[in-house]
Amino acid sequence: MDTRDTRLTLRGITKRYPAVLANDGVDLTVRPGEIHSVLGENGAGKSTLMKIIYGSVKPDQGQVFWNGSEVHIANPAVARQLGIAMVFQHFSLFDTLTVTENIALGLPGDTKLDELAARIDATARQYGLDLEPQRHVHTLSVGECQRVEIVRALLTKPQLLILDEPTSVLTPQAVERLFETLRQLAAEGCSILYISHKLDEIRTLCHTCTVMRAGKVTGICDPAQESTASLSRMMIGAEPPAIKHLERKPGAAMLKVNKLSLAKSHPFATLLSGIDFEVRAGEIVGIAGVSGNGQQELLAALSGEDPRAANDAVMLQGEPVGRMGVAGRRKRGLSFVPEERLGRGAVPDLSLAQNLLLSHQGEEAVRHGFVRFGEIGKAAAAVVERFKVKAGGPNASAGSLSGGNLQKYIVGREVACNPRVLIVAQPTWGVDVGAAAQIRAELVALRDAGCAVLVISEELDELFEISDRLHVIAKGRLSPAVDRAAATVSQIGLWMSGLWEQQLAESPLPVAETAHA
């Protein structure tokens, strides 16, 4: 193959790990100005391949050509010198540093922080990515951390930009703006490697799509000529099953929030103001919003991580629990899936079986103060099998799993608790279409079995697929509830700017009938 007219060429890239062959003789060609998607289910080898291109993983075999010449990308510093920038799905940020300080780490040592802060602010505004340069990373939500990574990559004016799930933090309108930006970058000669599980995005944006399965390239296509169904078949060998959503009348309110207001827990937190909603037995309530608008603070107040609320501001099965901690709420039937997988949803260095103890603390797991390792091993193995988690068994460390497989395990672990109320944040973030369909089907099955399910997500398509009622959160305030059937993606997207009073006045949506409507 002639590599002279290519930006990046990979030949025969192979990477082996003790339990898996992550990349098996992979060939890939990306041309200048091309937006090229790499598509595959979780564990297909996409992330490993991207890390090889960026220099954070070394291949066992194969060649890398950059602008026609063979190169050896020993580390990310070499990649950046070549003109390669990458936004990881799992972020590489230091919690105790500010946004500006984190971005400065990848720049020359004589960079002036005040000038850099101004550049960060200007770039963030240009691309519609709301950021505060002086905020410390430990105060940011997952979505806001992703914005930091995107801006850091754009500041380097790369020749090749690798983006892993970049639109999970954006409204539909902002996604269009980002796509315009990426098309402009491509028109200027920048090549883009685009990793996403949103097949409609790939069909809309990308010029070429390379499909991977089990570490191998299984096809190359023009995604504009494919349907979502055909791309799904190429990726996982089948179309994901349609969600079966049974119509049923919901029961009593299981989770009720009454005029919840919370002061900022730190200077960069979002103040919660007068939040009212309820989730009834046998329904799924969705909360949409752009990351950083109070989701993190609301989740902490609901889960018990932040017990500062008035006691009757949060009611669980009719009992006031606003000042009750996490363990007390779990004992009363509440299960919770946080948005951050590693560090909060799971302990990376512990096995999947040991991670089960984060939520399973009844007699089946602990008796007379002693952990029943045999029982938790069986329970973990059952979750792995039921949710088709690709892992080396229940003793595999949580940190060894791909992001999507770890998400399946965490959701499965909470579903296995048979909760009365389940709160899920970003249930399918970074998860392939097959796994996403499975997770959503499990949530709907829980709903049909009488569980009250609250889903907080930035994936509007997901919320429209599984929710019975929808709210929007913006700047710490919650919109009225609307029935999913009466709402549209474009209107909910506009509500995400916080202007629902104006939108309701100009184009009313039928407000759902609840105690707080």
C-alpha positions as CSV (number, residue, x, y, z in Angstrom):
1,M,0.0,0.0,0.0
2,D,1.3,3.5,-0.9
3,T,1.4,5.6,2.2
4,R,2.6,8.8,0.6
5,D,-0.9,10.5,0.4
6,T,-2.1,9.3,3.8
7,R,-2.1,11.0,7.2
8,L,-1.9,7.7,9.2
9,T,-1.4,4.2,8.0
10,L,-1.4,1.1,10.3
11,R,-0.2,-2.3,9.0
12,G,-0.6,-5.5,10.9
13,I,-1.0,-4.0,14.4
14,T,-1.2,-6.7,17.0
15,K,-1.4,-6.4,20.8
16,R,-1.7,-9.3,23.2
17,Y,-2.7,-9.2,26.9
18,P,-2.6,-12.2,29.1
19,A,-6.3,-12.9,28.8
20,V,-7.1,-11.5,25.4
21,L,-5.8,-10.7,22.0
22,A,-6.9,-7.1,21.8
23,N,-5.7,-6.3,18.3
24,D,-5.2,-9.0,15.7
25,G,-3.3,-7.8,12.6
26,V,-5.2,-4.5,12.2
27,D,-4.8,-2.4,9.1
28,L,-6.2,1.2,9.0
29,T,-5.8,4.1,6.7
30,V,-6.8,7.7,7.4
31,R,-6.3,10.4,4.8
32,P,-5.8,14.2,5.3
33,G,-9.1,15.9,5.9
34,E,-11.0,12.6,6.5
35,I,-13.4,12.0,9.3
36,H,-13.0,8.3,9.9
37,S,-15.0,6.2,12.3
38,V,-13.8,3.1,14.1
39,L,-16.9,1.1,15.1
40,G,-17.2,-2.0,17.2
41,E,-18.9,-3.4,20.3
42,N,-17.3,-3.0,23.8
43,G,-14.1,-5.1,23.9
44,A,-13.7,-5.1,20.1
45,G,-10.2,-3.5,20.5
46,K,-11.0,0.1,19.5
47,S,-9.6,1.7,22.6
48,T,-6.4,-0.3,22.5
49,L,-5.9,0.7,18.9
50,M,-6.4,4.4,19.7
51,K,-3.9,4.2,22.6
52,I,-1.3,2.6,20.2
53,I,-1.8,5.5,17.8
54,Y,-1.4,8.0,20.7
55,G,1.7,6.2,22.1
56,S,0.2,5.2,25.5
57,V,0.3,1.5,24.5
58,K,3.1,-0.2,22.5
59,P,2.1,-2.8,19.9
60,D,3.6,-6.2,19.9
61,Q,3.8,-6.3,16.1
62,G,3.0,-4.0,13.2
63,Q,4.0,-0.7,11.6
64,V,2.8,2.9,11.9
65,F,3.2,5.4,9.1
66,W,2.7,9.1,9.7
67,N,2.5,11.4,6.6
68,G,4.1,8.7,4.5
69,S,7.1,7.9,6.9
70,E,7.3,5.0,9.3
71,V,7.4,6.2,12.9
72,H,7.7,4.7,16.4
73,I,5.4,6.5,18.8
74,A,7.1,5.8,22.1
75,N,4.8,7.8,24.3
76,P,2.1,10.5,24.1
77,A,4.7,13.3,24.1
78,V,6.0,12.0,20.8
79,A,2.4,11.8,19.5
80,R,1.7,15.4,20.4
81,Q,4.9,16.5,18.7
82,L,3.8,14.8,15.6
83,G,0.4,16.5,15.8
84,I,-1.8,13.8,17.3
85,A,-4.3,14.8,20.0
86,M,-6.7,12.4,21.8
87,V,-9.7,12.7,24.0
88,F,-10.0,9.6,26.1
89,Q,-13.2,8.0,27.2
90,H,-11.6,7.6,30.7
91,F,-10.0,10.9,31.4
92,S,-6.4,11.7,32.3
93,L,-6.9,14.6,34.7
94,F,-5.5,15.4,38.1
95,D,-8.3,16.1,40.6
96,T,-6.4,18.6,42.8
97,L,-5.3,20.8,39.9
98,T,-7.4,23.5,38.1
99,V,-8.6,23.1,34.5
100,T,-5.9,25.5,33.4
101,E,-3.2,23.7,35.3
102,N,-4.3,20.3,33.9
103,I,-4.1,21.6,30.3
104,A,-0.7,23.3,31.0
105,L,0.8,19.9,31.7
106,G,0.8,19.0,28.1
107,L,2.2,22.3,26.9
108,P,5.8,23.8,27.0
109,G,7.1,24.7,30.4
110,D,7.2,28.4,29.8
111,T,3.4,28.7,29.1
112,K,1.9,31.5,31.1
113,L,-1.2,30.4,33.0
114,D,-3.1,33.6,32.7
115,E,-2.7,33.7,28.9
116,L,-3.6,30.0,28.7
117,A,-6.7,30.6,30.8
118,A,-7.8,33.2,28.3
119,R,-7.1,30.8,25.4
120,I,-9.1,28.1,27.1
121,D,-12.0,30.4,27.7
122,A,-12.0,31.6,24.1
123,T,-11.7,28.1,22.6
124,A,-14.5,26.8,24.9
125,R,-16.8,29.6,23.9
126,Q,-15.9,29.2,20.2
127,Y,-17.0,25.5,20.3
128,G,-20.0,25.9,22.7
129,L,-18.3,24.0,25.6
130,D,-19.0,25.8,28.8
131,L,-15.9,25.8,31.0
132,E,-14.4,27.7,34.0
133,P,-10.6,27.7,33.7
134,Q,-10.0,28.3,37.4
135,R,-12.2,25.4,38.7
136,H,-10.5,22.4,40.3
137,V,-11.2,19.1,38.5
138,H,-12.5,17.4,41.6
139,T,-15.5,19.8,41.5
140,L,-16.4,18.8,37.9
141,S,-18.9,16.3,36.7
142,V,-18.0,13.6,34.2
143,G,-19.4,15.6,31.4
144,E,-17.5,18.7,32.4
145,C,-14.3,16.7,32.5
146,Q,-14.9,15.6,29.0
147,R,-15.2,19.2,27.9
148,V,-11.7,19.8,29.5
149,E,-10.3,17.0,27.4
150,I,-11.9,18.2,24.2
151,V,-10.7,21.8,24.7
152,R,-7.2,20.6,25.6
153,A,-7.1,18.7,22.3
154,L,-8.4,21.6,20.2
155,L,-5.8,24.0,21.7
156,T,-2.9,22.0,20.1
157,K,-4.4,22.5,16.6
158,P,-3.7,18.9,15.7
159,Q,-3.2,17.2,12.4
160,L,-5.0,14.1,13.7
161,L,-7.7,14.4,16.4
162,I,-9.0,11.3,18.1
163,L,-12.4,11.7,19.7
164,D,-13.9,9.0,21.9
165,E,-17.7,9.5,22.6
166,P,-17.4,13.3,22.3
167,T,-21.1,14.2,22.2
168,S,-22.3,12.7,25.5
169,V,-22.1,16.2,27.1
170,L,-23.9,18.2,24.5
171,T,-27.5,19.2,23.7
172,P,-28.8,18.3,20.2
173,Q,-28.2,21.9,19.1
174,A,-24.6,21.8,20.5
175,V,-24.0,18.5,18.7
176,E,-24.8,20.2,15.4
177,R,-22.4,23.0,16.3
178,L,-19.6,20.5,17.2
179,F,-20.2,18.7,13.8
180,E,-19.9,22.0,12.0
181,T,-16.6,22.6,13.8
182,L,-15.3,19.1,13.0
183,R,-16.3,19.5,9.3
184,Q,-14.4,22.8,9.3
185,L,-11.3,21.2,10.9
186,A,-11.5,18.5,8.2
187,A,-11.8,21.1,5.5
188,E,-8.7,22.7,6.8
189,G,-6.8,19.3,6.4
190,C,-7.2,17.9,10.0
191,S,-7.9,14.2,10.1
192,I,-10.4,13.0,12.7
193,L,-10.7,9.5,14.1
194,Y,-14.2,9.4,15.6
195,I,-15.3,6.7,18.1
196,S,-19.0,6.6,18.9
197,H,-21.7,4.1,19.5
198,K,-24.3,6.5,18.1
199,L,-24.8,5.1,14.7
200,D,-26.8,8.0,13.4
201,E,-23.9,10.3,14.3
202,I,-21.5,8.2,12.3
203,R,-23.8,8.1,9.3
204,T,-24.3,11.9,9.4
205,L,-20.7,12.9,10.1
206,C,-18.1,10.4,8.9
207,H,-16.6,9.8,5.4
208,T,-15.4,6.3,6.1
209,C,-16.1,3.6,8.7
210,T,-13.8,0.8,9.8
211,V,-15.7,-2.0,11.6
212,M,-13.9,-4.2,14.3
213,R,-15.0,-7.3,16.0
214,A,-12.9,-9.4,18.4
215,G,-9.8,-7.4,17.6
216,K,-10.0,-7.8,13.8
217,V,-11.1,-5.5,11.1
218,T,-14.3,-7.1,9.6
219,G,-15.3,-4.4,7.1
220,I,-14.8,-0.9,5.7
221,C,-17.7,1.1,4.4
222,D,-19.1,4.5,3.5
223,P,-21.5,5.0,6.5
224,A,-23.6,7.5,4.5
225,Q,-24.6,4.5,2.2
226,E,-25.5,2.3,5.2
227,S,-28.6,2.2,7.4
228,T,-28.4,2.1,11.2
229,A,-29.6,-1.5,11.0
230,S,-26.9,-2.5,8.6
231,L,-24.2,-0.8,10.6
232,S,-25.5,-2.6,13.7
233,R,-25.3,-6.0,11.9
234,M,-21.7,-5.3,10.8
235,M,-20.8,-4.5,14.3
236,I,-22.5,-7.1,16.5
237,G,-23.8,-9.5,13.8
238,A,-27.4,-8.7,14.5
239,E,-29.9,-5.8,15.1
240,P,-30.5,-5.1,18.8
241,P,-34.0,-6.2,19.8
242,A,-36.7,-3.6,20.1
243,I,-37.6,-2.5,23.6
244,K,-40.9,-4.0,24.7
245,H,-42.6,-1.2,26.7
246,L,-45.8,-2.5,28.3
247,E,-48.4,0.2,29.0
248,R,-49.5,0.0,32.7
249,K,-50.9,2.4,35.3
250,P,-48.2,3.4,37.8
251,G,-48.7,2.7,41.5
252,A,-47.9,4.8,44.6
253,A,-45.1,7.3,44.8
254,M,-41.9,5.5,45.9
255,L,-39.5,8.4,45.6
256,K,-40.8,11.9,46.3
257,V,-38.8,15.1,46.3
258,N,-40.4,18.2,48.0
259,K,-39.0,21.6,47.4
260,L,-35.4,20.4,47.6
261,S,-33.0,23.3,47.8
262,L,-29.3,23.0,48.7
263,A,-26.6,25.6,49.0
264,K,-23.4,25.0,47.2
265,S,-21.1,22.4,48.9
266,H,-18.1,24.1,47.3
267,P,-17.6,27.4,45.3
268,F,-18.0,25.7,41.9
269,A,-21.0,23.5,42.8
270,T,-24.5,24.2,41.4
271,L,-27.1,25.5,43.8
272,L,-30.3,23.4,43.8
273,S,-33.5,25.4,43.9
274,G,-37.0,24.3,44.7
275,I,-36.8,20.8,43.1
276,D,-40.1,18.9,43.0
277,F,-40.8,15.6,41.4
278,E,-41.9,12.0,42.2
279,V,-41.3,8.6,40.8
280,R,-44.1,6.0,41.1
281,A,-44.0,2.3,41.3
282,G,-44.0,0.9,37.8
283,E,-42.7,3.9,35.9
284,I,-39.5,5.3,34.5
285,V,-38.9,9.0,35.0
286,G,-36.2,10.6,32.9
287,I,-34.2,13.8,33.7
288,A,-32.4,15.4,30.7
289,G,-29.9,18.1,30.9
290,V,-26.4,19.3,29.8
291,S,-23.7,18.1,32.3
292,G,-22.9,20.5,35.1
293,N,-26.4,21.8,35.6
294,G,-27.0,20.2,39.0
295,Q,-27.2,16.5,38.1
296,Q,-24.2,15.7,40.3
297,E,-25.7,17.6,43.3
298,L,-29.1,16.1,42.8
299,L,-27.7,12.6,42.6
300,A,-25.7,13.1,45.8
301,A,-28.8,14.3,47.7
302,L,-30.9,11.4,46.4
303,S,-28.4,8.6,47.1
304,G,-27.5,9.9,50.6
305,E,-23.9,11.0,49.8
306,D,-25.0,14.5,50.6
307,P,-27.4,14.3,53.7
308,R,-27.7,18.1,54.1
309,A,-31.3,18.4,52.8
310,A,-34.3,18.9,55.0
311,N,-35.4,15.5,56.2
312,D,-38.8,15.6,54.5
313,A,-37.3,17.0,51.3
314,V,-36.6,13.4,50.1
315,M,-39.2,10.8,50.8
316,L,-38.5,7.1,50.2
317,Q,-41.7,4.9,50.3
318,G,-43.3,7.6,52.4
319,E,-40.5,7.8,54.9
320,P,-38.4,11.1,55.2
321,V,-34.8,10.2,54.4
322,G,-33.2,13.6,53.5
323,R,-30.7,13.4,56.4
324,M,-30.2,9.6,56.1
325,G,-26.9,8.2,54.8
326,V,-26.3,5.8,51.9
327,A,-26.5,2.6,53.9
328,G,-29.8,3.5,55.5
329,R,-31.4,4.3,52.1
330,R,-30.0,1.0,50.6
331,K,-31.6,-0.9,53.4
332,R,-34.9,0.7,52.5
333,G,-34.8,-0.6,48.9
334,L,-32.9,2.2,47.1
335,S,-30.2,1.1,44.6
336,F,-27.9,3.6,42.8
337,V,-25.7,3.6,39.7
338,P,-23.3,6.7,39.7
339,E,-22.1,8.3,36.5
340,E,-18.4,7.7,37.4
341,R,-17.6,4.1,36.9
342,L,-14.1,3.8,38.2
343,G,-13.5,5.2,41.7
344,R,-17.2,5.5,42.6
345,G,-19.1,2.8,40.8
346,A,-16.3,0.3,41.2
347,V,-12.9,0.0,42.9
348,P,-10.4,-0.6,40.1
349,D,-8.0,-2.9,41.9
350,L,-10.7,-5.1,43.5
351,S,-12.2,-8.1,41.8
352,L,-15.7,-8.1,40.4
353,A,-16.8,-10.3,43.3
354,Q,-15.3,-8.0,45.9
355,N,-16.9,-5.0,44.2
356,L,-20.3,-6.7,44.7
357,L,-19.9,-5.9,48.4
358,L,-20.4,-2.2,47.6
359,S,-24.1,-2.9,47.2
360,H,-24.8,-6.4,48.4
361,Q,-24.4,-6.4,52.2
362,G,-27.2,-8.7,53.3
363,E,-26.9,-12.1,54.7
364,E,-26.2,-13.7,51.3
365,A,-22.9,-11.8,51.3
366,V,-22.0,-11.1,54.9
367,R,-23.0,-13.2,57.9
368,H,-22.0,-12.6,61.5
369,G,-19.5,-10.1,60.3
370,F,-17.7,-12.5,57.9
371,V,-17.7,-12.1,54.2
372,R,-19.0,-15.2,52.4
373,F,-16.6,-15.2,49.5
374,G,-18.0,-18.3,47.9
375,E,-21.5,-16.7,47.8
376,I,-20.4,-13.3,46.4
377,G,-18.3,-15.2,43.8
378,K,-21.4,-17.0,42.6
379,A,-23.5,-13.8,42.6
380,A,-20.8,-12.0,40.6
381,A,-20.6,-14.8,38.1
382,A,-24.4,-14.7,37.7
383,V,-24.2,-11.0,36.9
384,V,-21.4,-11.6,34.4
385,E,-23.4,-14.3,32.7
386,R,-26.8,-12.5,32.7
387,F,-25.4,-9.2,31.4
388,K,-22.9,-10.8,29.0
389,V,-19.9,-9.0,30.6
390,K,-16.7,-9.8,28.8
391,A,-14.3,-10.5,31.7
392,G,-12.0,-13.2,33.0
393,G,-14.6,-14.4,35.5
394,P,-15.7,-13.0,38.9
395,N,-12.1,-12.7,40.1
396,A,-11.0,-10.3,37.3
397,S,-10.2,-6.8,38.5
398,A,-12.8,-4.1,37.7
399,G,-10.0,-2.0,36.2
400,S,-9.2,-4.7,33.6
401,L,-12.6,-4.4,32.0
402,S,-13.4,-2.1,29.0
403,G,-15.6,0.9,29.9
404,G,-18.8,-0.6,28.4
405,N,-18.3,-4.0,30.1
406,L,-17.7,-2.4,33.5
407,Q,-20.9,-0.4,33.0
408,K,-22.8,-3.5,32.2
409,Y,-21.5,-5.1,35.4
410,I,-22.3,-2.1,37.6
411,V,-25.8,-1.9,36.3
412,G,-26.2,-5.6,36.6
413,R,-25.0,-5.6,40.2
414,E,-27.6,-3.0,41.2
415,V,-30.4,-4.8,39.2
416,A,-29.5,-8.0,41.1
417,C,-30.4,-6.3,44.4
418,N,-34.1,-6.3,43.3
419,P,-34.5,-2.7,44.3
420,R,-37.8,-0.9,45.0
421,V,-36.3,2.3,43.7
422,L,-33.4,2.4,41.2
423,I,-31.6,5.7,40.4
424,V,-29.3,5.4,37.4
425,A,-26.9,8.1,36.0
426,Q,-25.8,7.8,32.4
427,P,-26.8,4.1,32.1
428,T,-25.3,3.6,28.6
429,W,-22.5,6.2,28.4
430,G,-19.8,4.7,26.1
431,V,-21.7,1.4,25.7
432,D,-22.2,-0.2,22.3
433,V,-25.6,-0.6,20.7
434,G,-26.1,-4.2,21.7
435,A,-25.1,-3.7,25.3
436,A,-27.1,-0.4,25.5
437,A,-30.2,-2.2,24.2
438,Q,-29.7,-4.9,26.9
439,I,-29.3,-2.4,29.7
440,R,-32.4,-0.4,28.6
441,A,-34.4,-3.6,28.3
442,E,-33.4,-4.5,31.9
443,L,-34.5,-1.1,33.2
444,V,-37.8,-1.5,31.4
445,A,-38.3,-5.0,32.8
446,L,-37.6,-3.6,36.3
447,R,-40.3,-0.9,35.7
448,D,-42.7,-3.5,34.5
449,A,-42.1,-5.6,37.6
450,G,-43.1,-2.6,39.7
451,C,-39.8,-0.9,40.5
452,A,-39.7,3.0,40.4
453,V,-36.8,3.9,38.1
454,L,-35.2,7.4,37.8
455,V,-32.8,7.8,34.9
456,I,-30.6,10.9,34.6
457,S,-29.0,11.0,31.2
458,E,-27.7,13.3,28.5
459,E,-28.8,10.8,25.8
460,L,-32.1,12.2,24.7
461,D,-32.8,9.3,22.4
462,E,-32.3,7.0,25.3
463,L,-34.7,8.9,27.5
464,F,-37.4,9.0,24.8
465,E,-37.0,5.3,24.3
466,I,-37.5,4.1,27.9
467,S,-39.1,6.9,29.9
468,D,-42.8,7.4,30.8
469,R,-42.3,11.0,31.9
470,L,-39.6,13.5,31.3
471,H,-38.1,16.5,33.2
472,V,-35.2,18.8,32.3
473,I,-32.7,20.1,34.8
474,A,-30.9,23.4,34.1
475,K,-29.0,25.7,36.4
476,G,-30.1,23.7,39.4
477,R,-33.8,24.0,38.6
478,L,-36.2,21.3,37.4
479,S,-38.8,21.7,34.7
480,P,-42.4,20.4,35.0
481,A,-42.9,16.8,34.0
482,V,-44.2,16.1,30.5
483,D,-45.4,12.8,29.1
484,R,-42.9,11.3,26.7
485,A,-45.5,10.9,24.0
486,A,-46.2,14.6,24.0
487,A,-42.6,15.8,24.0
488,T,-40.2,16.2,21.1
489,V,-36.4,16.0,21.0
490,S,-36.1,19.5,19.7
491,Q,-38.3,21.0,22.3
492,I,-36.6,19.2,25.2
493,G,-33.3,20.3,23.7
494,L,-34.4,23.9,23.9
495,W,-35.6,23.4,27.5
496,M,-32.1,22.3,28.4
497,S,-31.1,26.0,28.1
498,G,-33.3,26.6,31.1
499,L,-36.0,28.6,29.2
500,W,-38.9,26.2,29.6
501,E,-41.3,28.9,31.0
502,Q,-40.8,30.9,27.7
503,Q,-41.1,27.7,25.6
504,L,-44.2,26.6,27.4
505,A,-45.8,30.1,26.9
506,E,-44.9,30.1,23.2
507,S,-45.5,26.4,22.4
508,P,-47.2,24.6,25.3
509,L,-46.6,20.9,26.0
510,P,-49.2,18.9,27.9
511,V,-47.8,18.7,31.4
512,A,-47.9,15.3,33.0
513,E,-50.4,14.8,35.7
514,T,-48.5,14.3,39.0
515,A,-48.7,15.7,42.5
516,H,-46.2,18.3,41.5
517,A,-47.5,19.2,38.0
